[in-house]
Amino acid sequence: MQASKNKSTEKPEPFYRLSMPKQKTSSEIVNEARNLLRTLRTQRPFTPTEDQRKLFGSGSLRTPENRPPSVFSLHASSFDLAESRPVSGIRLSPLDHKPKLLTSAKDEDSSISLPKPPVDPEEVRKVSSARADLFRRTSQDNFLPAKMFPPDQSKNALIQDDTRIIESEEEENFWHIKILPILHELENEDNIENLCLACTKLHQALNEGNMFGKRFKRKSVLLKTLYKLVDLDSDPLCLKLAKIILSMKVNGKNLLSVCKLAFKICRNEKNDYIIQNDRFLDCLLEVLRTEDLQKNNEALLYCMGAVKFMSGNAVLLNEMVNKRAVEMLLQLMKQINNIKENDTHFSNLGHLLVQLTATLRNLADLPQARCQLICNGAVPELCVALEQHMNDMDVCTYIVRIFSKLSSYNDFCAALADCSRCYVLFLALLNKHQKKQDLVVRIVFILGNLTANNNQAREQFFKEKGSVNTLISLFQTYHKLDLNAEKWNHGRGEEKKNQKHPSEAEDVLIKLIRVLANLSIHPSVGAALAAAHHVVELLVRVLEYKSIDDCEELVINAAATINNLSYYKVRSSAVEDKKLHIAEMLLKLLMSNSMDGVVEAVRVFGNLSQYHEICDFIIQKKIYKFMIALLDAKNQDVCFSACGVLLNLTVDKNKRALLKEGGGIGKLVDCLQDFGPADWQLACLICKTLWNYSENITSTASCFGEDTDTLLVLLTSLLDEELSLDYSLNRDLRDYHRIYWETEFKPVAGKLLDRIQSHHSSQL
């Protein structure tokens, strides 16, 4: 009995949550992350699909006079009929082997029974008319003579660039037997399907003769034939022609014209089916891989534009990944990055870079492509391109879209965070293009991703010169835009439309506040932000003017960020200075129809209730009754937050009796029974609250009433290691539970049980 007396007369200590414990254990750090500091998530900005295929999208800031055209006409006259040299200008040796006739059906062009394109009657009539004019002109040009050269000149050839081209007897025979009949067929045929079939046979024959990319005597004659067929203006036929011409390795004007032809074909979405069936992608990738960047930048522009159009098709996009187009495109970007701003080609290469980055943006949707981007060093190259083309909004927008998409994935986000230069670039872009909403919203989204899970990224961004001032400036700009929009709508008597979707200004604010919330997880950064009055003022302003019905995510994000900052008890804390005003604003949130809003408000009250003034406010406004009612929510997080407020109230002896109102004691016991074994942090919080409440206990009947026996049995059971800890769990999870059970729950629950037993036994 003497022991019981000593226990009852000892000086009890109230349990409450300290804001900044002097020394944190590992479990306390995890505990704080759950209780107080939270990163925020948000949706990636939506990018609408372009309704038309153009060289530059509808949102491009390039003026018509400052950009190459997307629409143009192409005719035979667009080509240089005299040119037949290989693009490289390198001297090529003549064929040194006997041509082999391929019989394998596995060759990509060995079968001529390819799917035929649909026949358009109007196109047939157009072709017939154009064909008549074509043949009149070619007959005057001595188009295809039966014998190209006298027999005694069969071993000699045309002289180009002072190089004599030697033609062997086998090559001459191959020309006359395999190639010439097909050219005659192209001359005499007037049906598009048959012309396409002839082109397929021609491609096969040239491949058999190893004539692609080679200099041979009659190359100019062959090219003239193909160029003149362009006038028939049939996309299926022009696709066949472009494939052969590109394989012939033309250069100069002809390379530009055939790339424009490819662009024109790919611009029409209806041609995607014939493009993928004809394996046309290989030809375009070969051009991008081999052609000289500075010499043929305009040709590469249209070639890259054609590839960009292809990337809008799911089948062709997957084909690009399988052909490792990502690696090739990054190599091309590296070449572009090596051209500096003072170079005469710099601006033209900016046009090319737009097409390239737009293609990479489409490729970024595929998991395999994302892996290739990381493995091939996409991050540093994209950052270099961003830095060098800071004044090119189109380039910046596409690169930022790539980062926006890929930073949602942990591996890419880590690679971007490791590129220290990115923070400076993003800040420079935000300052330079502050009112370009589509750019700003994506950059702040990226920054939110970078700071979500990376403490080093939080610190590094915060330490960049002017980082917080830039965020504040953006906040003020878009807050003003949002206010003006609300006033305009109110003046017209209109309610906000599409309430489930935030406006452009709201979307920026949502993602901007998320950056602040994520930054505040870092101890020193969070402490600095808590003392930044401009930051807290802007967050409070959101709660003042914005209803949760107008934009739920914005209001909740503002409250969550205030909650994070309220964790830090620092000198000149802006949250502490405004705590009563914040409490007034939270009261609106607490009474809203949004359960998420209610929970967030309760969380903030959990921190602010450490101040006596806020506790008085909670009593005055009857908020404590709301907290007691929330214990019935049957939700761990809701109960945890509500219990946190009640715990802080019970520190004050004069407020403990309020816990009995609304059956508060019974609800706490129910929560302990429902969630105890699964959530030892919540169980500990409940026991601390009951400990504070029972400090001046005289009898268990007067203190705990009818809940006494239930509480005794429950505490005894929960303090039994064999009964409480589930050994069927895996070892890591079991150890996790054991840490919280031993270090947090057991000491408090043990003291509470001793107190109850001592007073309960004395009554017996």
WOJOGI-V86757 format. One record per backbone hydrogen bond with DSSP energy under -1.0 kcal/mol. NH is the residue of the N-H (numbers start at 1). CO is the residue of the C=O. If there is no record, write none. Layout:
NH_CO + NH_CO
//
This chain:
5_1 + 6_2 + 7_3 + 8_4 + 9_5 + 29_25 + 30_26 + 31_27 + 32_28 + 33_29 + 34_30 + 35_31 + 36_32 + 37_32 + 60_57 + 66_63 + 78_75 + 79_76 + 83_80 + 87_249 + 110_107 + 124_120 + 125_121 + 126_122 + 127_123 + 128_124 + 129_125 + 130_126 + 131_127 + 132_128 + 133_129 + 134_130 + 135_131 + 136_132 + 137_133 + 138_134 + 139_135 + 140_136 + 141_137 + 143_138 + 153_150 + 154_151 + 156_153 + 160_163 + 163_160 + 165_158 + 172_168 + 173_169 + 174_170 + 175_171 + 176_172 + 177_173 + 178_174 + 179_174 + 180_175 + 183_179 + 184_180 + 185_181 + 186_182 + 187_183 + 188_184 + 189_185 + 195_191 + 196_192 + 197_193 + 198_194 + 199_195 + 200_196 + 201_197 + 202_198 + 203_199 + 204_200 + 205_201 + 206_202 + 207_203 + 208_204 + 209_205 + 210_207 + 211_206 + 214_211 + 219_216 + 222_218 + 223_219 + 224_220 + 225_221 + 226_222 + 227_223 + 228_224 + 230_227 + 232_229 + 233_230 + 238_234 + 239_235 + 240_236 + 241_237 + 242_238 + 243_239 + 244_240 + 245_241 + 246_242 + 247_243 + 248_244 + 249_246 + 254_251 + 256_252 + 257_253 + 258_254 + 259_255 + 260_256 + 261_257 + 262_258 + 263_259 + 264_260 + 265_261 + 266_262 + 267_263 + 268_265 + 271_268 + 272_269 + 275_271 + 276_272 + 277_273 + 278_274 + 280_275 + 284_280 + 285_281 + 286_282 + 287_283 + 288_284 + 289_285 + 290_286 + 291_287 + 296_292 + 300_296 + 301_297 + 302_298 + 303_299 + 304_300 + 305_301 + 306_302 + 307_303 + 308_304 + 309_305 + 310_306 + 311_307 + 312_309 + 313_310 + 317_313 + 318_314 + 319_315 + 320_316 + 321_317 + 322_318 + 323_319 + 324_321 + 325_320 + 328_324 + 329_325 + 330_326 + 331_327 + 332_328 + 333_329 + 334_330 + 335_331 + 336_332 + 337_333 + 338_334 + 339_336 + 343_340 + 346_343 + 349_345 + 350_346 + 351_347 + 352_348 + 353_349 + 354_350 + 355_351 + 356_352 + 357_353 + 358_354 + 359_355 + 360_356 + 361_357 + 362_358 + 363_359 + 364_360 + 365_362 + 366_363 + 370_366 + 371_367 + 372_368 + 373_369 + 374_370 + 375_371 + 376_372 + 377_374 + 378_373 + 381_377 + 382_378 + 383_379 + 384_380 + 385_381 + 386_382 + 387_383 + 388_384 + 389_385 + 392_389 + 396_392 + 397_393 + 398_394 + 399_395 + 400_396 + 401_397 + 402_398 + 403_399 + 404_400 + 405_401 + 406_402 + 407_403 + 409_406 + 413_409 + 414_410 + 415_411 + 416_412 + 417_413 + 418_414 + 419_416 + 420_418 + 422_419 + 425_421 + 426_422 + 427_423 + 428_424 + 429_425 + 430_426 + 431_427 + 432_428 + 433_429 + 436_433 + 437_435 + 440_436 + 441_437 + 443_439 + 444_440 + 445_441 + 446_442 + 447_443 + 448_444 + 449_445 + 450_446 + 451_447 + 458_454 + 459_455 + 460_456 + 461_457 + 462_458 + 463_459 + 464_461 + 467_464 + 470_466 + 471_467 + 472_468 + 473_469 + 474_470 + 475_471 + 476_472 + 477_473 + 478_474 + 479_475 + 480_476 + 481_477 + 482_478 + 483_479 + 484_480 + 485_481 + 486_482 + 487_483 + 488_484 + 489_485 + 490_486 + 491_487 + 492_488 + 493_490 + 494_489 + 501_498 + 507_503 + 508_504 + 509_505 + 510_506 + 511_507 + 512_508 + 513_509 + 514_510 + 515_511 + 516_512 + 517_513 + 518_514 + 519_515 + 520_516 + 521_518 + 522_519 + 526_522 + 527_523 + 528_524 + 529_525 + 530_526 + 531_527 + 532_529 + 533_531 + 536_532 + 537_533 + 538_534 + 539_535 + 540_536 + 541_537 + 542_538 + 543_539 + 544_540 + 545_541 + 546_542 + 551_547 + 555_551 + 556_552 + 557_553 + 558_554 + 559_555 + 560_556 + 561_557 + 562_558 + 563_559 + 564_560 + 565_561 + 566_562 + 568_565 + 570_568 + 573_570 + 574_530 + 577_573 + 578_574 + 579_576 + 582_578 + 583_579 + 584_580 + 585_581 + 586_582 + 587_583 + 589_585 + 590_586 + 591_587 + 592_589 + 598_594 + 599_595 + 600_596 + 601_597 + 602_598 + 603_599 + 604_600 + 605_601 + 606_602 + 607_603 + 608_604 + 609_605 + 610_607 + 611_608 + 615_611 + 616_612 + 617_613 + 618_614 + 619_615 + 620_616 + 621_617 + 622_619 + 623_618 + 624_618 + 627_623 + 628_624 + 629_625 + 630_626 + 631_628 + 632_629 + 633_630 + 639_635 + 640_636 + 641_637 + 642_638 + 643_639 + 644_640 + 645_641 + 646_642 + 647_643 + 648_644 + 649_645 + 650_646 + 652_649 + 655_652 + 659_656 + 660_657 + 661_658 + 663_660 + 667_663 + 668_664 + 669_665 + 670_666 + 671_667 + 672_668 + 673_669 + 674_670 + 675_671 + 676_672 + 679_675 + 683_679 + 684_680 + 685_681 + 686_682 + 687_683 + 688_684 + 689_685 + 690_686 + 691_687 + 692_688 + 693_689 + 694_690 + 695_692 + 697_694 + 703_699 + 704_700 + 705_700 + 707_704 + 708_705 + 711_707 + 712_708 + 713_709 + 714_710 + 715_711 + 716_712 + 717_713 + 718_714 + 719_715 + 720_717 + 724_720 + 725_721 + 729_726 + 734_730 + 735_731 + 736_732 + 737_733 + 738_734 + 739_735 + 740_736 + 741_737 + 742_738 + 743_739 + 744_740 + 745_740 + 746_741 + 749_745 + 750_746 + 751_747 + 752_748 + 753_749 + 754_750 + 755_751 + 756_752 + 757_753 + 758_754 + 759_755 + 760_756 + 761_757 + 762_758 + 764_760
//
